[in-house]
Amino acid sequence: MINKAVIAAAGRGTRFLPVVKAYPKELVPLLAKPNLQYLIEEAIGAGITNIAVVTRAGDNKIQQYFSPDENLEKYLTENNKLAYLDSLKAIWSKAKLTFIPQPSSLPYGTGSPLLAAKEFISTDDFAYFHGDDFILEPIPGQLLSRMIASMDKYQASAIMAVQKIPMEEISRYGSVKYIEDPKYPNRLSEILEKLPADQAPSNSVNVGRFIASSKILNEIDTSKLSPDKELWFTDALTRLAQSDVVLTESLLTESWLTTGDPLHWLKANIALALQDPKLKTDFSKYLQSL
């Protein structure tokens, strides 16, 4: 049973400047909730209730957002508007949130949040989320639940969620190379970054969702940075795959929406609005009128 998750939320979000000068990019809203809240709800949907959010050192706004506010609750109660906090109250009642500042001494990259959360992870298996990646799914947590089941079934050391994309787009992402192994379906060999289409081993790319054994921490080495001096979690996965079983889990009824830049953030908002029963009809009419 996996009951720990780490969410990376320590980036600068420079593509969203100047708005993120005032608050973290993970609090930029998708409809009425910040992106980060959907990730926490996703973890809870998969039965994970011990959740660490790795934040930028010196910035407490994420912790402030996810903490109760007696004055606000008093005002909302007096004005019969307390229901607006229902989604946050559900998180407070179901999960324990821990906020971990990422030391500025750690290098840039997706491996550093896990080094910051090393004590939280301890020797346990855990889920890992990239804060920019949003999974649109019929039931929050269903993808993670399948990944956890695969981890148990195959006794793998890690599972990485993937989605197939058009080959002409593969040069923007890391491409998964597979090992043919009848015992382990979709066994990962390595992740090769930003290759041209005629060199990429597949059109499967990671979507920012992982399940891993704590042994992955031994592979996140600050002396092994990428050529651009960044510490990537996928490099650690590739190293782990040389000696252990690392598998991929494909998206089925889910969709991957990255929110790390204004255009993709806007697309994610539109996708969410078109699935919201309260907004779908009116918003569809609006789009058709353009």
Secondary structure as the mmCIF struct_conf table of DSSP 4:
data_model
#
loop_
_struct_conf.conf_type_id
_struct_conf.id
_struct_conf.beg_label_comp_id
_struct_conf.beg_label_asym_id
_struct_conf.beg_label_seq_id
_struct_conf.end_label_comp_id
_struct_conf.end_label_asym_id
_struct_conf.end_label_seq_id
STRN STRN1 LYS A 4 ALA A 9
HELX_RH_3T_P HELX_RH_3T_P1 THR A 14 PHE A 16
TURN_TY1_P TURN_TY1_P1 LEU A 17 PRO A 18
HELX_RH_3T_P HELX_RH_3T_P2 VAL A 19 LYS A 21
TURN_TY1_P TURN_TY1_P2 ALA A 22 ALA A 22
BEND BEND1 TYR A 23 TYR A 23
HELX_RH_3T_P HELX_RH_3T_P3 LYS A 25 LEU A 27
BEND BEND2 VAL A 28 VAL A 28
STRN STRN2 PRO A 29 LEU A 30
TURN_TY1_P TURN_TY1_P3 LEU A 31 ALA A 32
STRN STRN3 LYS A 33 PRO A 34
HELX_RH_AL_P HELX_RH_AL_P1 ASN A 35 GLY A 45
TURN_TY1_P TURN_TY1_P4 ALA A 46 GLY A 47
STRN STRN4 ASN A 50 ARG A 56
TURN_TY1_P TURN_TY1_P5 ALA A 57 GLY A 58
HELX_RH_AL_P HELX_RH_AL_P2 LYS A 61 TYR A 65
TURN_TY1_P TURN_TY1_P6 PHE A 66 PHE A 66
BEND BEND3 SER A 67 SER A 67
HELX_RH_AL_P HELX_RH_AL_P3 GLU A 70 GLU A 78
TURN_TY1_P TURN_TY1_P7 ASN A 79 ASN A 80
HELX_RH_3T_P HELX_RH_3T_P4 LEU A 82 LEU A 85
HELX_RH_AL_P HELX_RH_AL_P4 ASP A 86 LYS A 94
STRN STRN5 LYS A 96 GLN A 102
HELX_LH_PP_P HELX_LH_PP_P1 PRO A 103 PRO A 103
TURN_TY1_P TURN_TY1_P8 SER A 104 SER A 105
BEND BEND4 LEU A 106 LEU A 106
HELX_LH_PP_P HELX_LH_PP_P2 PRO A 107 PRO A 107
BEND BEND5 TYR A 108 GLY A 109
TURN_TY1_P TURN_TY1_P9 THR A 110 GLY A 111
HELX_RH_AL_P HELX_RH_AL_P5 SER A 112 ALA A 116
TURN_TY1_P TURN_TY1_P10 ALA A 117 ALA A 117
HELX_RH_AL_P HELX_RH_AL_P6 LYS A 118 ILE A 121
TURN_TY1_P TURN_TY1_P11 SER A 122 THR A 123
BEND BEND6 ASP A 124 ASP A 124
STRN STRN6 PHE A 126 HIS A 130
TURN_TY1_P TURN_TY1_P12 GLY A 131 ASP A 132
STRN STRN7 ASP A 133 LEU A 136
BEND BEND7 PRO A 138 ILE A 139
TURN_TY1_P TURN_TY1_P13 PRO A 140 GLY A 141
HELX_RH_AL_P HELX_RH_AL_P7 GLN A 142 TYR A 154
TURN_TY1_P TURN_TY1_P14 GLN A 155 GLN A 155
BEND BEND8 SER A 157 SER A 157
STRN STRN8 ALA A 158 LYS A 164
HELX_RH_3T_P HELX_RH_3T_P5 MET A 167 ARG A 172
BEND BEND9 TYR A 173 TYR A 173
STRN STRN9 GLY A 174 ILE A 179
TURN_TY1_P TURN_TY1_P15 PRO A 182 LYS A 183
BEND BEND10 TYR A 184 TYR A 184
TURN_TY1_P TURN_TY1_P16 PRO A 185 ASN A 186
STRN STRN10 ARG A 187 GLU A 193
BEND BEND11 LYS A 194 LYS A 194
TURN_TY1_P TURN_TY1_P17 ALA A 197 GLN A 199
BEND BEND12 PRO A 201 PRO A 201
BEND BEND13 ASN A 203 ASN A 203
STRN STRN11 SER A 204 ALA A 212
HELX_RH_3T_P HELX_RH_3T_P6 SER A 214 GLU A 219
TURN_TY1_P TURN_TY1_P18 THR A 222 SER A 223
BEND BEND14 LYS A 224 LYS A 224
TURN_TY1_P TURN_TY1_P19 PRO A 227 ASP A 228
BEND BEND15 LYS A 229 LYS A 229
HELX_RH_AL_P HELX_RH_AL_P8 PHE A 233 ALA A 241
TURN_TY1_P TURN_TY1_P20 GLN A 242 SER A 243
BEND BEND16 ASP A 244 ASP A 244
STRN STRN12 VAL A 246 SER A 250
BEND BEND17 LEU A 252 THR A 253
STRN STRN13 SER A 255 THR A 258
BEND BEND18 GLY A 260 ASP A 261
HELX_RH_AL_P HELX_RH_AL_P9 PRO A 262 ALA A 273
TURN_TY1_P TURN_TY1_P21 LEU A 274 GLN A 275
TURN_TY1_P TURN_TY1_P22 PRO A 277 LEU A 279
HELX_RH_AL_P HELX_RH_AL_P10 LYS A 280 SER A 289
#
